[in-house]
Amino acid sequence: MVSLLTVMYFRAFLEISGYGEEGIRVRFITENEIGVLGKIVSLIVEENLNISHTVNIPRKDGKIVIEVQIEGTVDLATFKQKFESENIQVEEITQTSSKKTVKK
């Protein structure tokens, strides 16, 4: 049985990471190096897009997973190519839709 505390932590994680929000979600796999996050942010800003949420997760192999929720829409293939041309690995990119419900 799942405890109430576990459910609360899971919901908090979803809120922090921006799951269920409309926009674009991109998951990068990067080296743990100075300037990588700054480069990702710069490339997003060049498209006049806003980052609403980001999560950084260190992996055991020394790499970093950076997951970003972005407000707006773009051509996903072109957007992915923008990062890959800068040697930034895009593991996943997807258009997201709002999952929020209106409370009555």
Secondary structure, 3 states (H helix, E strand, C coil): CCCHHHHHHHHHHHHHHCCCCCEEEEEEEEECCCCHHHHHHHHHHHCCCEEEEEEEEECCCCEEEEEEEEECCCCHHHHHHHHHCCCCEEEEEEEECCCCCCCC
